[in-house]
């Protein structure tokens, strides 16, 4: 080849190596600067030095074992090789390799060391848990070892054995190659000696080491039986305990004997001893390790499985319930009533509210009414929190922040995306239990700049959102003037729904007629802002100004990495492969680059040992908007506890199944989980703070020992932050999945499986995934007060009727926070499940009469969340119905126009919840129709019949009076309160008269 061509390949390779090195260096150094900017350099350095330590040790061990094997094989090469065609062919290779044998040696050893070290560095989590493990204080029922051994020690020893196995096997392969190349091992030999004595000794020692490691593995496998999947349930089964455990002990002893025989070949120096040892090991593995357990399983266990496996099923049930935190669930047999009397309805109605605003539907309303500009964005599913109303009462509130999705599409260039359009603006909230007369949510915080009754309660706060779930990957601030918010050129703000306009959907009868669907093409609400040319002000932000119809701002927070020097700009230009970072003259030493702006990404990065919840939510805390992120400690090493796929367990109506939680184990398999950490991310400066929530969790204690000072004590939380904490979604979904089977605590019943449950699919038909849990304030049976809860339902496996209702207290101020409560319905009574209630809605004539005109028009009808809540000794179903004009066009949004309710087997519809319940009650309370063809009552029974009929009429009149009085009492009129009292007395008299007539 020409000299120029020969030089081209190494030059190209050098260039590639340099570019790759620069990219690696840029990413490494910018990562360090990021950790430094958020105050978590200890996490970066701890992980780094742990990786370096594991890399060095694994690389050194691999290099020593393989290198020593190659060195010994070369030194033991025979001085004189027999003449054969085989050796003549190998002479050419020896002549080519010998001049460069040292180079080949170091290349081979170095490559294996690098690969081994790189693989070992990825096991840094296992090493830190091994080195810092804290006892659980719970022992397994078989070996009486603390759970910490299985969670922290056992996995690391497994990893260690794996690397030693790999090193010995590679050393053996390398020895065979070298011995063969230099004549120590011969495939063709007339004398029958296919290996020299030195080669036999060398290979025997390596095989002895391998078998000795195998003996250790057999002994460790005994403890691994607590993770066996052989039996009816996860964990050691009857066969494992009575056959496999014994077999492994025998195999351990046989392996040690075989290893000794291999080592003895140093003296015998023949092939008979190692071959006999190898044959003994294989034979014992087949007979003792495989055949014996299979015989026990097939001929002893299978015919008597329920009786023999019962003790081990009990172990599995107990461990699983404890590992997932459902062992203290409060299970109550709930004989749900399916009928209500007038007295019960009126009594239950007073003070009961229902969250009708569906977070997944009103998102479109938020988008249309509060988007303000097309480049702002709200999430598809909003969050439910609690905030006080004007009277100081906590109410369910739908919340979101107005995030910046990016610049307008026709202005989407690098400058606008990364330097001008840098942040969102404002916190938006709506009362979950209030709907205005047109079916819109009642906003308690709205517009730009924000205003509303929420601001009056929480006070001033920083409205700008630089850290959120939408927008560009990175932005550079303190460079160009940043777009802040739009200004209304006319200086006026359009009206938006306010609490005074609301219809309080409190449970109770109402005589209002059904409202006609309001026009969904309502004008998008304009924002409140200073008039054109008027300067915007904000005490918590940098300088703000206006130009034309928009205000500008310059970031003055401490978030991001300061670009102090041109060198740092070079690093980020390499990291993002963007030369404009170097070329833009507005970027100076005062500029800051903000990246990793998603709150989940930030928490995952500063705490890579945690698994984060998929639903972060915003809250106003201590004068700023913060994202609250729930984080979990997980393990797959809890003995006997059933393992589940974390991703699959948390997939429901509102998730797409693509969640990949950081910190979860390979395959996302977990069998232990705790909500150990509550994290916050400041939406303005990105500050990440981790708080220990479950301070007794041994896994959290282990990580706090490995990363001291990273997680703050629970006492460091402010009161306002605690007010907005809640029970996390993903943990509840995991517990819901486990409770499907493990509500059964009797081994015989579990073996039969007849009482297993299933989570019903979304009854509205939106997806075929499980129905999402719902956040709502409910009055749980037996509780004195209503509580903020997360709820779900179960149906029997293979059926659609309701099997159970589960809720968890989500109020952090409550002593019952985190308490799972389960209402188990009687198996002998059919209570409609969500799917059956939805079918009843669709089939009911009165409901169809209302829905048919809407469905036949060009309006789009959307079914909201089908809520289930305890009510008057039974279970009430409530489903809001939204109507969107124009077939769901871009200018329209859903308006809540009807509410469907179900109780027992009765369903009804109304323009609001009181109206729907009134219709439901009237249908249930009406006297039964006389069957067709039945003879009339005898004439002499007329007086008794008239008495009964008169009682019904009096009851109806009294109810109508109660309805009117109840409505007026809601307006605070004293006269109406007196009328309500009199009407209730009339109801009692009418009931007494009816009973007397009957």
Secondary structure, 3 states (H helix, E strand, C coil): CCHHHHHHHHHHHHHHHHHHHHHHHHHHHHHHHHHHHHCCHHHHHHHHHHHHHHHHHHHHHHHHHHHHHHHHHHHCCCCCCCCCHHHHHHHHHHHHHHCCHHHHHHHHHHHHHHHHHHHHHCCHHHHHHHHHCCCCCCECCCCCCEHHHHHHHHHHHHHHHHHHHHHHHHHHHHHHHHHHHCCCECCCCCCCCCECHHHHHHHHHHHHHHHHHHHHHHHHHHHHHHHCCCCCCCCCCHHHHHHHHHHHHHHHHHHHHHHHHHHHHHHHCCHHHHHHHHHHHHHHHHHHHHHHHHHHHHHHHHHHHHHHHHHHHHHHHHHHHHHCCCCCCEEEEECCCCCCCHHHHHHHHCCCECCCCCCCCHHHHHHHHHCCCCCEECCCCCEEEEEECCCCCEEEEEEEECEECCCCHHHCCHHHHHHHCCCEECEEEEEEEEEECCCCEEEEEECCCCECHHHHHHCCCECEECCCCCCCCEEEECCCCEEEEECECCCCCCCCCCHHHEEECECCCCCCCCCCCCCCCCCCCCCCCCECCCCCCCCCCCCEEEECCEEEECCCCCCCEECCCHHHHHHHHHHCCCCHHHHCCCCCCCCEEEECCCHHHHHHHHCCCCEECCCCEEEEECCEEEEEEEEEEEECCCCCCCCEEHHHHCCCCCCCCCCCCCCCCHHHEECEEEEEEEEEEECCCCCEEEEECCCCCHHHHHHHHHCCCCCECHHHCCHHHHHCCCCCHHHHHHHHHHHHHHCCCCHHHHHHCCCCEECCECCCCCCCCECCCEEEEECCCCCCCCEEEEEEEEEECCCCCEEEEEEEECCCCCCCCCCEEEEEECCCCCCCCHHHHHHHHHHCHHHHHHHHHHHHCCCEEEEEEEEEEEECCEEEEEEEEEEEHHHCCCCCCCEEEEEEEEECCEEEEECCHHHHHHHHHHHHHCCCCCCCCCCCCCHHHHHHHHHHHHHHHHHHHHHHHHHHHHHHHCCCCHHHHHHHHHHHHHHHHHHHHHHHHC
